[in-house]
Amino acid sequence: MDYGKLDASLAMAVDAEGRDAQVRELPVSVRLTGPLSEAQREQLRGCGVDGDDAGRTILTATLSRRDVEILADQPWVLFLTLSAQRRPL
């Protein structure tokens, strides 16, 4: 896995002891290089990233540790960040 593509909080969550590699529980933002091919879209869907990506370069999903590992190794994924719940000011 390319840890250089993960922010610090996501890297810590992925490495957490006792976390099941297959359970989708990590809210993640995925930044992409640009428009995707059909094969790349299929790979995203296989990792649990659903929705219409029509030209979008940032997608959000709830991923497993294994999904994060797969996406971090893809050349068309720029960065993965752990999403945080926003609260009113």
C-alpha angles and dihedrals in degrees: 000000000000103000089184088076094055126082116233096259093050092047090053092047092050092050095045113130117250096018112141109236093217102046113100104224107124116099103216138179114213119204114202133200094237142292113000133227120236091257091054091049089051090052090051091050089049089056093051100262103136133173138067110311095182099164095326118141097194121057131173130213144150105253139183123235089256092052090053090051092051095047094044089061095054117102092216092059111085102181143352122207133184107245118228127208109251120229129199116262 
